[in-house]
Amino acid sequence: MAQNSSNNLVVKQATGALEQMKYEVAQELGINFPQDGYAGNLTSYENGSIGGYITKRLVTIAEQQLAGQGQSQGQF
């Protein structure tokens, strides 16, 4: 499957985790994401929903990590 995405991962090791998150989010939303990875049969709305929820989850994770770092810095 050729990808023509302009999105480049900064941390290449995150590929597997992001793929897993895509399937998890799709399942949570009740979207049947094909196991072969081809999402061409999904609607724009479905693809956008998956991407939006992934972004929301990643922002939440980052905020939690930043909050944790801020707390540990305040203890010194």
Secondary structure as the mmCIF struct_conf table of DSSP 4:
data_model
#
loop_
_struct_conf.conf_type_id
_struct_conf.id
_struct_conf.beg_label_comp_id
_struct_conf.beg_label_asym_id
_struct_conf.beg_label_seq_id
_struct_conf.end_label_comp_id
_struct_conf.end_label_asym_id
_struct_conf.end_label_seq_id
BEND BEND1 VAL A 10 VAL A 11
HELX_RH_3T_P HELX_RH_3T_P1 LYS A 12 ALA A 14
HELX_RH_AL_P HELX_RH_AL_P1 THR A 15 GLU A 28
TURN_TY1_P TURN_TY1_P1 LEU A 29 GLY A 30
TURN_TY1_P TURN_TY1_P2 GLN A 35 ASP A 36
BEND BEND2 GLY A 37 GLY A 37
TURN_TY1_P TURN_TY1_P3 GLY A 40 ASN A 41
BEND BEND3 LEU A 42 LEU A 42
HELX_RH_AL_P HELX_RH_AL_P2 SER A 44 GLY A 74
TURN_TY1_P TURN_TY1_P4 GLN A 75 GLN A 75
#
